[in-house]
Every structure is written in C-alpha cells, then in structure tokens.
C-alpha cells in the first residue's frame, strides 16, 4: 500500500504508533469487519464508560464528546461522534441506544450571542428516559424530557417534551405515532 504523507514517517515515535495502528486495524477488520478512527481502535468503550461513572455494561466510543454532569443508566449504547452535554445536567436511562451523531444538549448560548455576551448561558436539565432509541443525527435541545420507550427518528430536532411510548420524526420533531410493547420481546409501531 502506498504512503502519501511521507513527512510523517520522520516524526519521532511515528513508526511505533503506526505499527500499533496497523495491528489494531487489521484485527478489528478480521474480527468484526470494522474500520475505526485511531482513538476508537485504542480505547475500550466499556472501560471509558466506567471511568465516566456510567452504569453497568454501558459502551461509549472514544469519538464521543462528554461535557459536565452526565449520568447514563445500565446497558446503554452510545455511538460514535455523539455529543452529551451535561453542563446543565443530563441523564440518559437504562438500555437506550444513542445512535451515531446524536447531540443531547443541556445548555445553549443563543441569548448570550445575541446580546453580545451580556446575557448568561441558558442551562436546563435534559432527560432521556429508559429504553429509548435515538436515531442517527437526532438533536435534543436543552431542557427537554423524553419519556420511556420512545423512538426518536434520524435527523429529528426535539425541542419540546416527549411523552412515554411516543414516536417522533421531523424538524421540528413531532409525535407521529406510539410504541406498543407486545410481551417482553416484541414491539409494535402504531402511526397516526
């Protein structure tokens, strides 16, 4: 394989890191058919979650950004390139799936910016209930509460509270249906 950035080869330590990267890259590809950024190759997702004080069996990618006071319940999966902003307090329940690119905010700087820095940042606790699925690139704004067993669709902008068992799609996000639990292992989606 060709190596175009030849100048990097002269940086002290590069060859050692490159050798480690290639070994991890090849092993991840062989085992899981995954190609990840270097940080995600190196970091154990479950150890990182434990370091952050999250619940048992939580997995969080190295490429995820964590700010402030973030609490996460047992069994939750947090995908790559996510932002969990707990500067105003953020809690995510147990057994949630937080897809790639999801942003959960508990503060905003809108009035601060519009007043030329005279107004304070706005901070409000944000909560995601238990057993929720947040689709790729969904954004939840500061102060929102999402109930239990909710589906938030890809690219949804959630700026208001969401009742339990709701399906939310769109920008702005709106309830388009409900989740019905059918025993312990099945669900049904009922759309309006």
N, C-alpha and C positions, 0 to 999 in steps of 0.2 A: 504494500500500500504506500502511496506517495505521501510525503510530509511537506506541506507547503510553507508553513511558518518555521522555516529553518532557524531563525534567530532565537526561538525559544529553546532550542537544543543547547545553546551556550549559557543559559541561565543556571546558576548553581542549584542543584537539587532537582532539576527538571527530569533528568533521566530516571531517578528513583521514583518520583511521583508518577511519571509516565508508565513505568513498568507496573506499578500498583494498579493504576487505572486500567491498563490493558488486561491484567489478570482478572480484576473485578468485572470489567465489561464483558469479557469472554465467558466468565462463569455465570453471570446474570442472564446472558443470552442463551447459554446452553441449558440452564435450569428452567427459566421462565419465559424465554423469548421476549425479554425486555431490554431496552437501551435507555439508560437514565443519565441525568447530569451527574458530574463527579461527586457532588455533595450527597446525592441520594445513593450513589454507589457505596460511599464510605460509611454513612450513618445507619445505625439500626433504628428503624422507625418506632419500635416499641420502647427501646431504651430512651429515646428522646421524649416520648410521651411521659414516661416515668419521671424523667428529670424535671419536666414541666409540672408535675404533680397531678396529671390527668388520671382518670380512672383505670381500672384493671383492663388489660387487653386492648388499650387504645393504640392506634397506629397513626403516625403523623409524618409526612415527608419532610426532609430537610429543606426543601424549597418553599415551605410554608412559613409565613411571617406571623409571629405571635407578639402582641403588644399588650402590656398591662395585665389586669386581673382576668384571666380566662380560666374557666372551670369546664371540664369535659367529663361526662359520665362513662361508665364501663362499656367496653365493646364497640366504641365509636371509631369509624374510619374517617380520616381526614386526608383528602387527596392532595396532589401536588399543586403548587402555585396558588395556594389559598392565603387569605388574609383573615386572621382572627384578632380583631381589635377589641381588647378589654379595657381600654383606657377609661371607659365609663362603667365597666363591669359587663362581662359576657359569660353566659352559661349555655352549654350545649348538653342535652340529655344523653341518656344511655342508648346504645345501639342505633346511632344515627349514621348516615352516610353523607358526608360533606364532599361533594364532587370537585373535580379539578377546577381551579379558578374561582371558586366561591369566595365572596367577600362578605364578612359579617362585621358590621361597624357598631360601636357604642359611643361614638363622638362624631361631630362634624365641625368644620371651620367656615361655614357659609357666612354667618354674620360677622365673624372675625375678619374675613377677607373683605366683605362689602363695606365694613366700617373702617377700613384701613388699619386694622389691628386694635381698634378701641374696644370692641366687644370681646368678651371671653369666648373660648371654645365652648360649644354646647356638648355636655356629656349626659348620657342617659343609659341605664342598664338595658341590655338586649338579651333575649332568651329564646332558645330553640328547645322545644320540648323533647320528650323521649320518642324514639322510634320514628324519626323523620328522615326523609330523603330530600336533599337539596341538589338539584341538577346543576350541570356544568355552567359556570359563569353567572350563577344567580347572585344577586346583591341584596343584602338585608340592611336597611338603614337604622340609624341609632334610635333606641327606644322601642323597637318592635318586639312583640312577644308572639312566637309561633307556638301553637298548641301541640299536643301529642299526635303521632301517627299522621303527619302531613306530608304531602308531596308538593315540592316547590319546583316548577319546571325550569328547564335550561333557559338562561338569559332573563329570567324573571327579575323585576325590580320590586322588592317588597318594602313598602313604606308605611304600611299600617298593620295592625294586629291581625293574626290569622287564627280562626278557631280550630280546635282539635278536629282531626279527620278531614281536613279540607285539602282540595287540590287547587293549587294556584298557578296560573300561567300568565305571561304577558308583561308588558311595560306600558303603563303601570300594572303591577300584579293585581289580579282579581280572582276571586274564588270562582272556579268553573265546574266544580263537582265535589264529590266526597269519597272518602276511603271507607269501605266496609270491611271489617275483619270477619273472615269466614273460618272459624275454628282457630287453631294455633298456627297453621302453616299456609294459609291462603288468604288472599285479599281480593276484593272486587272494587273496580273503579266505576263510579256512577257519575255520569256527566249531565249537567243541566241542559 
